[in-house]
Amino acid sequence: MSKEVEDLLQRHKRLRDERRQWEDHWQELAEVMLPARADFTSTPVAGDKRTGKIYDGVPMLARRGLASAIDGLLKPKTSRWFRILAADAELNEQGEVKLWLEAANERMMTALYNPKAKFIQRSGEVDNDLVTFGTGVLFTGESQDREHLLFRSHHLRDVVIAENADGDIDTLFLDFTRTARQAAQVYGEEALGDKVKEALQNDKDPDRKFRFVQVVMPRHDRDTRKRDNRNLPFASVVIDVESQHKVGESGFQEFPFSVPRWDTMSGELYGRSPGMLALADALTLQEQGKTLLVAGHKAVDPPLLAADESVIGAIRTYPGGITAFDAEAARQLGGRPPIFPLNTGAHIPLGREMLQDTRDQIWAAFFRNILQLPGMAGPRMTATEVLERKEEFIRTIGPTFGRLEADYVATLIERVFHIMFRTGAFPEPPEVLQGREVRFEFASPVQQARKQIEAAGAARSFELLAPLAQVQPDIWDHFNGDEIARDAPEIFGMPSRWLRTEEEVQTLRQGRAQAQQAMQMLSGAGQAAEVVEKVARLPQRRAP
């Protein structure tokens, strides 16, 4: 075993030991909210039923609702949720630059939602992990044939992470298994460890599974003049754990994983989630559901009381069953049947009220009432009420979604852009844009709500100033109408190609001004000719 492999395996073990406390927490969350992931501290049999502890499905429904809301708010397929802009703001006003950026934007959207890329499926899995456990892991890369993008989500069980000095995640260890045959297909038989080779020898045990660890981390000892895989900014090393042997090494230009965290506490590496806030209520709900279920069974099919030695044979409770009893015993009971139901005193309505209260708490933890964008549904409201609801929405959910934009969609969009740029998926950029940096803006409903609040503020300002402007018309000189006109389409999601460039607007205005000047000159010439004609018609006076 080389020193490099030994150091990496020891670091991996240390990071796993440090996060051990989280695994019990994640297991408990998964059992009531995401049973498919309930294998952090246990190893269920494939195909085994994992819902044995669930008596009420509201925690799973609430988790699913918030995960769907994240998809709709951060990366809605039905709208363009990000924009590419030049880092130099002045370049964005140039027509050829604007057209190229918009074309690149459209190609990125097409690549993301190519069914082969599996972006919708894999990002949806990450969204579920994020709201349940507080941390998700999404890999952004290319297919084997490099014909399209490829996204993968990874179970948090198999991942450990590390931050750099700036608090950014730049190191990730990934545990996975492959059969000996699969490992030979991926890495080549010569690169494998001795135990894997032994399993392959003479087809001895080609389907035996072996554990591997991949580590992706910054590479500090690279030659920046070289462009091969072993000198890229991020190293990717794959280790056969059983043989303690490095089977492959490559690299990435950018860190290929997006690791969004819902919320982080000081000194903690992994995120905290809405699911953690709702966990106590979710566990209580299962106990309440179980109790209410038993109470309901007793109320509908109550246990029976029978006088001792009054019943002949067994009590038959099935439909049409006949139970014989001793008539003398019935007479001794005052004519009362010797078999009667036991009144347990169960208060089903109270139980249902308590159940509903707990459900409401869980829905609140998963932002059910907040994530309905104001004005999109529900009773009709005045413009002021809509504005106030949107402001409340921004205050409540804005900080969280701002963090997710930075740690989640921003990292994957930057990665996608660079992959497509390197593979020539974009048209040739304009000369003025070559060698320049680009940046990304995100047009999620959260951002749209912010912009619409600004637009509503402008509308209220105009409404307030309108009476004053009738007395002092030059008050409108304080407003830059051109800037307002250019920002308004962005606020409401209109494509920028529908707008004329500033150069086109200036040309149009110059043409209009020249036409008006020509009309004024023609009008002036007509008036002058009319004056001359009138003068000519005046009676001539002779000189004395």
Order of alpha helices (4+ residues) and beta strands (2+ residues): alpha-alpha-alpha-beta-alpha-alpha-beta-beta-beta-beta-alpha-alpha-beta-beta-beta-beta-alpha-beta-beta-beta-alpha-beta-alpha-alpha-alpha-beta-alpha-alpha-alpha
